[in-house]
Amino acid sequence: MSASHDDLTALSNIDGDTPTLRLFALLELICSKDEFVSLQGLVAETGLPKPTVHRMLGQLESGGFLVRQNDGRLYGTGVRLRRLAENILINATQHGARHAILKHLVDQVGESCNVTALSGNEVVYLDRVETSEPLRFYLHAGSRVPVHASASGKMILSQLPVSQRHKLLAHAPLSSHTEATITGLEALEAELDRTRERGYALDDEEYLPGLVCFAVLVPAEHGRSNLCVAAQAPALRMSADNADDVLPALREAAAALAEVEHEGSVSTEQETSA
């Protein structure tokens, strides 16, 4: 049993002229949720026949875009899909403008700076510009750091509802990387509350000994942001007391990056409608 073309295209959330486009439409629907999805739930939401949705989920699972959970009933995003999203962000057409903003930020604060995004329970570096100082910590675009032990990770987590944070953190061990790493869920929640209240996050040697980092969110036009801009330096040159020296430049860069992201999305919409 299969659905006709008219049955499929009549549904606003699962449409497309080809089977491939309809698969991507289903994938878009799944990615819009902050929870695992089930076959029965997708059937109820889309109105598509159960065998059709089952076949589509099987195709996405076999391609590595979705992964079935241990209970066999629920589906979540797969590694291949997350890698695809990261590569799109890293190699976006806005990369040149983003990199120029980071260079200017490094000139202002004199330390290495990066743009980051949340990916699963890690933070991935989308772009980075190193300081010219001889003493520095070398990281690069594509590097990953733990969400609970990084300034960017804590900044992004701080804006999420508590229930969503718990889903993300409950099944991932809060591993210790240094003596300063926060490894208790209650203590981390308190730190996230402080982060949200003050509007910036601090990594005070929590991931690497001797490394201090400040991060702020890149404002999103709608809803929550998944982007941060951060500055990091050896503890010999930077400490928690340097917030007032670093934050104005970070916030200026965040506003400029938000404008670049907005311009990129508008350009894409115009090209699509042309």
C-alpha positions as CSV (number, residue, x, y, z in Angstrom):
1,M,0.0,0.0,0.0
2,S,1.3,3.4,-0.9
3,A,0.0,7.0,-0.9
4,S,-0.7,8.7,-4.2
5,H,1.2,11.8,-5.3
6,D,-2.0,13.9,-4.6
7,D,-2.2,12.5,-1.1
8,L,1.4,13.5,-0.4
9,T,1.4,17.0,-1.9
10,A,-1.9,17.9,-0.3
11,L,-0.2,17.9,3.1
12,S,1.5,21.2,3.8
13,N,4.3,19.8,6.0
14,I,5.3,16.8,3.8
15,D,5.3,18.0,0.2
16,G,7.6,17.9,-2.8
17,D,7.6,17.0,-6.4
18,T,9.9,13.9,-6.0
19,P,10.3,11.2,-3.4
20,T,13.6,12.7,-2.4
21,L,12.1,16.1,-1.6
22,R,9.3,14.4,0.4
23,L,12.0,12.6,2.4
24,F,13.7,15.9,3.2
25,A,10.3,17.4,4.2
26,L,9.8,14.5,6.7
27,L,13.4,15.1,7.9
28,E,12.7,18.8,8.4
29,L,9.6,18.0,10.4
30,I,11.6,15.6,12.6
31,C,14.5,18.1,13.1
32,S,12.0,20.8,14.2
33,K,11.3,18.8,17.4
34,D,13.3,18.7,20.6
35,E,12.3,15.1,21.3
36,F,12.4,11.7,19.8
37,V,9.7,10.8,17.3
38,S,7.7,7.6,16.8
39,L,6.2,6.1,13.7
40,Q,2.7,6.3,15.1
41,G,3.2,10.0,16.1
42,L,4.4,10.9,12.6
43,V,1.5,9.1,11.0
44,A,-0.9,11.1,13.2
45,E,0.8,14.4,12.6
46,T,1.3,14.1,8.8
47,G,-1.8,12.1,7.9
48,L,0.3,9.8,5.6
49,P,-0.4,6.1,5.5
50,K,1.5,4.1,8.1
51,P,3.4,1.9,5.5
52,T,4.5,5.1,3.7
53,V,5.9,6.7,6.8
54,H,7.5,3.4,7.8
55,R,9.2,3.1,4.4
56,M,10.5,6.7,4.6
57,L,11.9,6.3,8.1
58,G,13.6,3.1,7.0
59,Q,15.3,4.9,4.1
60,L,16.5,7.8,6.3
61,E,17.7,5.3,8.9
62,S,19.6,3.2,6.4
63,G,21.3,6.4,5.1
64,G,22.5,7.3,8.5
65,F,20.3,10.4,8.8
66,L,18.2,9.0,11.5
67,V,19.0,6.4,14.3
68,R,16.5,4.2,16.1
69,Q,16.6,4.3,19.9
70,N,17.1,1.3,22.1
71,D,13.4,0.6,22.5
72,G,13.1,0.2,18.8
73,R,10.1,2.6,18.6
74,L,11.6,6.1,18.7
75,Y,13.8,7.8,16.2
76,G,16.4,10.6,16.6
77,T,18.8,12.4,14.3
78,G,21.8,10.4,13.2
79,V,25.5,11.2,13.0
80,R,25.4,11.7,9.3
81,L,22.7,14.4,9.6
82,R,24.5,16.2,12.4
83,R,27.8,16.2,10.4
84,L,25.9,17.6,7.4
85,A,24.5,20.4,9.5
86,E,27.9,21.2,10.9
87,N,29.5,21.3,7.5
88,I,26.8,23.6,6.2
89,L,27.5,26.0,9.1
90,I,31.3,25.8,8.8
91,N,31.3,26.3,5.0
92,A,28.4,28.7,4.7
93,T,28.5,31.5,2.1
94,Q,28.7,33.9,5.1
95,H,32.1,32.5,6.0
96,G,34.1,35.3,4.6
97,A,32.2,38.0,6.5
98,R,32.1,35.9,9.7
99,H,35.9,35.4,9.5
100,A,36.4,39.2,9.0
101,I,34.4,39.9,12.1
102,L,36.5,37.4,14.1
103,K,39.7,39.0,12.9
104,H,38.5,42.4,14.0
105,L,37.5,41.0,17.3
106,V,41.0,39.5,17.8
107,D,42.5,42.8,17.0
108,Q,40.3,44.4,19.7
109,V,40.8,41.9,22.5
110,G,44.3,40.6,21.5
111,E,43.3,37.0,22.1
112,S,42.1,34.0,20.1
113,C,38.3,34.1,19.2
114,N,35.9,31.7,17.7
115,V,32.3,31.1,16.6
116,T,30.6,28.0,18.0
117,A,27.4,26.0,17.8
118,L,25.8,23.2,19.8
119,S,25.9,19.8,18.2
120,G,24.5,17.0,20.3
121,N,26.2,17.1,23.7
122,E,29.2,18.9,22.3
123,V,30.1,22.4,21.0
124,V,31.7,22.5,17.6
125,Y,34.0,25.4,16.4
126,L,32.6,26.8,13.2
127,D,35.4,29.3,12.7
128,R,38.4,30.5,14.7
129,V,41.1,33.2,14.5
130,E,44.3,32.8,16.5
131,T,46.0,35.5,18.4
132,S,49.6,36.5,17.4
133,E,50.7,36.0,21.0
134,P,53.4,33.2,21.2
135,L,51.7,31.6,24.2
136,R,48.3,30.3,23.1
137,F,46.1,27.2,22.9
138,Y,45.7,26.0,19.4
139,L,42.3,24.8,18.3
140,H,40.7,24.9,14.8
141,A,37.4,25.0,12.9
142,G,35.8,21.6,13.5
143,S,37.3,21.1,17.0
144,R,34.8,19.8,19.6
145,V,34.6,20.6,23.3
146,P,32.2,19.3,25.9
147,V,29.0,21.3,26.4
148,H,29.2,21.3,30.2
149,A,32.9,22.4,30.4
150,S,32.9,25.2,27.8
151,A,31.8,28.8,28.0
152,S,29.8,28.5,24.7
153,G,28.2,25.3,25.8
154,K,27.0,26.8,29.1
155,M,25.8,29.9,27.3
156,I,23.7,28.0,24.8
157,L,22.4,25.6,27.6
158,S,21.4,28.6,29.8
159,Q,18.6,29.7,27.4
160,L,17.0,26.2,27.1
161,P,14.1,25.2,29.2
162,V,15.1,23.0,32.2
163,S,13.3,20.0,30.8
164,Q,15.2,20.2,27.5
165,R,18.6,20.7,29.3
166,H,17.9,17.6,31.4
167,K,17.1,15.5,28.2
168,L,20.5,16.6,26.8
169,L,22.5,16.1,30.0
170,A,20.8,13.2,31.7
171,H,22.3,10.5,29.6
172,A,25.7,12.1,29.0
173,P,28.2,11.9,31.9
174,L,29.5,15.2,33.1
175,S,33.1,14.1,32.8
176,S,35.8,15.8,34.7
177,H,38.5,17.5,32.5
178,T,40.2,19.6,35.2
179,E,39.8,20.2,38.9
180,A,37.5,23.1,38.1
181,T,35.1,21.1,35.9
182,I,31.5,21.1,37.1
183,T,30.4,17.5,37.2
184,G,27.2,17.6,39.3
185,L,23.9,18.3,37.6
186,E,22.6,20.5,40.5
187,A,25.8,22.6,40.5
188,L,25.7,22.9,36.7
189,E,22.0,24.1,36.9
190,A,23.1,26.8,39.4
191,E,25.9,27.9,37.1
192,L,23.5,28.0,34.1
193,D,21.1,30.2,36.1
194,R,24.0,32.6,36.9
195,T,25.0,32.6,33.2
196,R,21.5,33.5,32.0
197,E,21.2,36.3,34.6
198,R,24.5,38.0,33.7
199,G,24.3,37.4,29.9
200,Y,27.6,35.8,29.4
201,A,29.4,32.5,30.2
202,L,32.8,31.9,31.7
203,D,35.0,28.8,31.4
204,D,37.5,29.3,34.2
205,E,40.0,26.5,33.5
206,E,37.1,24.0,33.3
207,Y,38.1,22.3,30.1
208,L,41.9,22.8,29.9
209,P,44.2,23.8,32.8
210,G,45.3,27.4,32.3
211,L,42.6,28.2,29.7
212,V,40.0,30.9,30.4
213,C,37.2,31.8,28.0
214,F,34.3,34.2,27.8
215,A,31.3,33.6,25.5
216,V,28.1,35.5,24.5
217,L,25.2,34.5,22.3
218,V,24.8,35.6,18.7
219,P,21.3,37.0,18.8
220,A,18.7,35.1,16.7
221,E,16.0,36.8,14.8
222,H,13.4,34.3,16.0
223,G,13.5,32.0,19.0
224,R,16.6,30.7,20.7
225,S,20.2,31.0,19.3
226,N,22.5,28.1,18.6
227,L,25.5,30.4,17.9
228,C,28.1,31.9,20.3
229,V,31.1,34.1,19.8
230,A,33.9,33.6,22.4
231,A,37.3,34.8,23.3
232,Q,39.9,32.7,25.1
233,A,43.4,33.1,26.5
234,P,45.9,31.6,28.9
235,A,45.1,32.3,32.6
236,L,48.3,34.3,32.7
237,R,46.7,37.0,30.5
238,M,43.0,36.6,31.3
239,S,40.8,35.9,34.3
240,A,37.2,36.2,35.5
241,D,38.1,39.8,36.5
242,N,38.6,40.7,32.8
243,A,34.9,40.5,32.0
244,D,34.5,44.3,31.6
245,D,37.5,44.4,29.3
246,V,36.3,41.7,27.0
247,L,32.5,41.7,26.9
248,P,31.9,45.0,25.0
249,A,33.9,43.8,22.0
250,L,32.3,40.4,22.2
251,R,28.8,41.8,22.2
252,E,29.7,44.1,19.3
253,A,31.0,41.1,17.3
254,A,27.9,39.1,18.2
255,A,25.6,41.8,16.9
256,A,27.6,42.0,13.7
257,L,27.5,38.2,13.3
258,A,23.7,38.2,13.8
259,E,23.4,40.7,10.9
260,V,25.6,38.5,8.7
261,E,23.4,35.4,9.5
262,H,20.2,37.4,8.8
263,E,21.5,38.7,5.5
264,G,22.5,35.2,4.5
265,S,19.0,33.8,5.3
266,V,17.3,36.7,3.4
267,S,19.5,36.1,0.3
268,T,18.7,32.4,0.4
269,E,14.9,33.1,0.6
270,Q,15.2,35.5,-2.4
271,E,17.1,33.0,-4.5
272,T,14.5,30.3,-3.6
273,S,11.6,32.5,-4.7
274,A,13.3,33.8,-7.8
